[in-house]
Amino acid sequence: MSTVILSDEDLVDRVIRVVHERTGRMVRGLRVEVQPGQVVLRGLSPSYYYKQLASQAAMEELAGQVIANEIQVV
């Protein structure tokens, strides 16, 4: 069994894709940043529900990574 190492760019693309799919693109201006020790989600959500869906989608996609959800509910 081999381990696949993703570049930060590939990781960002995967997280954006899965969050958009899971939330129906309800998180506007979604940005994903890879920082030392964590992945940060930013954007604007119309409800706390979509903010939570974004977290859950990112956590499932990046098992074992620390996710910081800074998406604002507006």
N, C-alpha and C positions, 0 to 999 in steps of 0.2 A: 504494500500500500504506500503510495507516494503522497507527499504533502504539496499542495499547490499554494504558492505564495503570490498574492495579488499585489499589484502596484496600488498606490494610494488612489490614482485616477480610476482604476478598475473598481476598486472598493466603493468609491464615491458614486460611480455610475450604477453599480448594482443596488446600492441603498436607495438612490433616487428612484430607480425603476420600481423597486418593490414597494416603496412608500407611496408612490403615485398610483400603482395598481391597487393597493390595499385601501387607500383613502378616496379613490375616484378623483384624484387630483384636487382634492379640497384644501390641501395645504398650499397656499400661494407663496411664490418666491422661495421655494424650498432650496436650502443650501446645506451641504454636508461638508464638514471639515474634519480631516484626520489630524489629530494633535497627539503629542506624546502621551500614551496611556489612555486615550479616549477618542471617541468619534462624536462630534457635536452636530446636532440637528438644529437648524434655524429656519424660520419662515413665519407665516401668518395662517392661523386656523380659525374657522368660524365657530368652532366649539371645542370644548375639552375632549369630547369623544374622539374627534379626528386627531387631536394631539396625542392621545393615548394609542390610537391605531398606528400612528407613525412610529411611536416608541416600540410597540410590539413587533411591527414589521422589521424594524432595524435590528432588534434583539434577535429575532429568529434568523435573519440573514447573516448576522455577525456573532454567532454563538461564541461566548467567552470574552467578547470585547465590552468595555465600559461605554455606555451610551449616555451622553448628556443631552437631554431634550430641552432646548432653549426656544422652542416654537412658542410664539405668543398667540393667545386666544384674543381675538378682536371681535 
